[in-house]
Amino acid sequence: AAARAAAEAEKRTAAETLQAERHLWTEELARERAEAGRAAAELESCRMQIDEMGSISAELALRSEEIERSRERLGEMEAEIAGRVVAELELRKLLAESKAEAAAVANESKRAEQRRQQADLNSLRRELQQHERLHARALHETEARATQAEE
């Protein structure tokens, strides 16, 4: 009976020990489940952040493409402006050359007109001198006839 009581006591002690261990394992399992839940929540949060970063990365890629297109358009516009500036400079040069040519033509025309007028004036002077000589000769002849007639 004593051995049985001792075995019963030992069984109870073993059962209590087993129950205490089971309780510890349950608590540890609950802690591990809670930790697993926190890890799962953290993992989900990381996945959401990764998704968000993917969206941001895609948006940045689109913006980079837009910026590149804008740079290309800017380059084209700069080239067009440079072309227009060159064309305007060429037009100004042509205008200046045309003005200089027009001034040269006007000066030459003015000199030609002055030469023509001088030639006309010289011609009129020769004609006047010829008329004066003819008049002088006619006067001389008239005087000579008058002198002859008096004699």
C-alpha positions in Angstrom: 0.0 0.0 0.0 2.8 2.3 0.8 4.4 1.5 -2.5 1.2 2.1 -4.3 0.7 5.4 -2.4 4.2 6.3 -3.3 3.5 5.4 -7.0 0.3 7.4 -6.8 2.2 10.3 -5.4 4.8 9.9 -8.0 2.1 9.7 -10.7 0.5 12.9 -9.3 3.8 14.6 -9.2 4.5 13.5 -12.7 1.1 14.6 -13.9 1.5 18.0 -12.1 4.9 18.3 -13.7 3.5 17.3 -17.0 0.6 19.8 -16.5 3.1 22.6 -15.5 5.2 21.8 -18.6 2.1 21.7 -20.8 1.1 25.1 -19.3 4.6 26.5 -20.1 4.5 25.1 -23.6 1.0 26.6 -24.1 2.3 30.0 -23.0 5.4 29.6 -25.2 3.2 28.5 -28.1 1.0 31.6 -27.5 4.1 33.8 -27.4 5.4 32.2 -30.6 1.9 32.6 -32.3 1.8 36.3 -31.2 5.4 36.8 -32.5 4.4 35.0 -35.8 1.4 37.3 -36.1 3.6 40.3 -35.5 6.1 38.9 -38.1 3.2 38.3 -40.6 1.9 41.9 -40.0 5.4 43.2 -40.5 5.9 41.1 -43.6 2.6 42.4 -45.0 3.7 45.9 -44.2 7.0 45.3 -46.0 5.1 43.9 -49.0 2.9 47.0 -49.1 6.0 49.2 -48.9 7.6 47.2 -51.7 4.4 47.6 -53.8 4.3 51.3 -53.0 8.0 51.6 -54.0 7.2 49.8 -57.2 4.5 52.3 -58.0 6.8 55.2 -57.1 9.6 53.6 -59.2 7.2 53.3 -62.2 6.0 56.9 -61.7 9.6 58.1 -61.6 10.4 56.1 -64.8 7.4 57.9 -66.5 8.6 61.2 -65.2 12.1 60.5 -66.4 10.8 59.7 -69.9 8.8 63.0 -69.8 11.8 64.9 -68.8 13.9 63.3 -71.5 11.2 64.2 -74.1 11.1 67.7 -72.8 14.9 67.9 -73.1 14.6 66.7 -76.7 11.9 69.3 -77.5 14.1 71.9 -75.8 17.0 70.9 -77.9 14.9 71.1 -81.1 13.6 74.5 -80.0 17.1 75.7 -79.3 18.2 74.5 -82.8 15.2 76.2 -84.4 15.9 79.5 -82.5 19.6 79.3 -83.5 18.5 78.8 -87.1 16.2 81.7 -87.0 18.9 83.9 -85.4 21.3 82.9 -88.2 18.6 83.6 -90.8 17.9 87.0 -89.2 21.6 87.8 -89.2 21.8 86.8 -92.8 18.8 89.0 -93.7 20.3 91.9 -91.8 23.6 91.4 -93.7 21.7 91.3 -97.0 19.7 94.4 -96.0 22.9 96.2 -95.1 24.5 95.1 -98.4 21.4 96.2 -100.3 21.4 99.6 -98.6 25.1 100.0 -99.3 24.5 98.9 -102.9 21.5 101.3 -103.2 23.6 104.1 -101.8 26.4 103.3 -104.3 23.9 103.2 -107.1 22.3 106.5 -106.0 25.8 108.1 -105.7 26.8 106.8 -109.1 23.4 107.9 -110.5 24.0 111.3 -108.9 27.5 111.5 -110.3 26.2 110.5 -113.8 23.6 113.2 -113.6 26.2 115.7 -112.5 28.4 114.6 -115.4 25.5 114.9 -117.9 24.6 118.3 -116.5 28.3 119.4 -116.8 28.4 118.0 -120.3 25.2 119.9 -121.2 26.7 123.0 -119.6 29.9 122.6 -121.5 27.9 122.0 -124.7 25.9 125.2 -124.0 29.1 127.1 -123.3 30.7 126.0 -126.6 27.5 126.8 -128.4 27.4 130.3 -126.7 31.1 130.8 -127.6 30.3 129.8 -131.2 27.4 132.2 -131.3 29.6 134.9 -129.8 32.3 134.3 -132.4 29.6 134.3 -135.2 28.1 137.5 -133.7 31.6 139.1 -133.4 32.4 138.1 -137.0 29.0 139.4 -138.2 29.6 142.6 -136.3 33.1 142.9 -137.7 31.8 142.3 -141.2 29.0 144.8 -140.7 31.5 147.4 -139.4 33.8 146.6 -142.3 30.9 147.1 -144.8 29.9 150.3 -143.0 33.5 151.5 -143.2 33.6 150.6 -146.9 30.4 152.3 -147.5 31.7 155.4 -145.8 34.7 155.4 -148.0 
